[in-house]
Amino acid sequence: MSDEFAEHEGPPDEPQAEPEDWQARAMAAEQAMEALRREHAERLRRAELRIEAVRAGMIDLDGLRLIDPAVVTPAEGGVAPDAAALMAQLKRDKPWLFAAPSSSSTASVPRAEPPRARHATELSEAEWRTARAELLRRAGA
């Protein structure tokens, strides 16, 4: 019986892998993983720069090509912590890449308040007469 089990331990056509082959494959996988990490960090850094460029009012994001990649130092996680400073510097050096500041862009949105009814004591006599006439017209109609 032990001979029968010996025959079925592994596939007969597959040769046993050498330990060096597994080590080489593991090293190749680690190198591929590191390359993917670097690529991912670079994409995050570019995305961070794009976000800051939009916040700074850059008209055309092709202007990001003017930034030297060696100047951008990635922090932990691949984001560029100095992206805002880079945009400020680029805005000073090449202001035509950015939209001109608008007075309407700095205005804040008014607070939403529910409409409230005005009291008769708050109205002038002319406003009160107009409102009374409108109320009587609606009530009679």
C-alpha positions, 0 to 999 in steps of 0.5 A: 500500500505504501507504494501506491501512495508514493505514486500519487504524491505529486504530478508525475510530469512536473519536475521538482523546482530548485530552491534557487529558482524560487529565490530568483522568482521571489527576488523578481517579484520583490523588484516588481513590487518596488517598481509598482510602489515607486510608480504609485508614489509618483502618481500620487505626487502628480495628483497632489500637484494637480490639486494644488494647481487647481486650488491656485487657479492655474488655467492650463494644467500643462503648466505643471510640466514647467516644474522640475521633478527633482525639486518636488520632494516626496514625503511619507506616502508619496504626497508632495508636502511642498506643493502649495509652496511650489504653486506660490513660487510658480505663480510669482514666476509665471503669473500668466499660467494662472487666472486673474483674481476676481472680486466675485471669487472671494465673495462668500455665499450668503447664509441660507435663512428661511424667509420670515414674515415681517410684522406690521410694526416693521412696515412703513405706512405705505408698505402697510397699506399695500400689503393690506390691499393685497391681503384683502384682494386675495381674500375677496378673490 
